[in-house]
Amino acid sequence: MVGLLDTEDGARAEWTFAAEPDAVRTARHAVRDTLRDWSLPVAVAETAVLLVSELVTNSLRYASGPIGVRLAAGGPVVAGRPALLVEVSDPLPDPPVERPAGPDDEGGRGLRLVAGSARRWGTRRGKTGKTVWFELPLSG
């Protein structure tokens, strides 16, 4: 499902991806193309694509149901500055857990990457799963 909507408080997009191996690549392309169409700064778009890739990979690794990705640009304002809000949802109710990654480990760095790159981030439970969200500033 793909939906794009321009509203008074900014642009919004939403997708649902099947929990299949190509979900990460498909999500990356959808987010990259949408943020390019919205003319967001390249650095913001590249960071958003990287973080979406990490979070969708986590969802794909641990959840067996659909993976939702939502974008909202310009609407969320923190400290007087507009932000890009990105949400990745899956049907697994357990919040993600940061785990230490050794130098040779192939995984375990995704949440640290999100925490170090986003202005704010967090998780919330839903009726049928959880959402991991992050914000990237659009100015300043």
C-alpha angles and dihedrals in degrees: 000000000000125000131173121187131176111206137175092263096048143291124311135193133180135186138176118209128193114243092255131129094260093054093095094052093043092049092048092053094045093051094043093049093046095048090047090051089051090052093233118168112281093236091054092047094048092049092047092050092050094049093045088052091053094047096045088049089054091049092048092049096051109021129064100198137071121310119220125205122190131181128192118180125193096000103089110069121189122179089354094302127111118239143194109242115203124187129187116190134186136169096254107104096202115098117237116264125217111232130188114258123208121217092262098042116114094208142027101082103088100092092043088053090051092047093048096045105039127076088224134354140173148143135253134187121239134192092272106019142327141295126216111201138182138181129219120193116243095204140025 
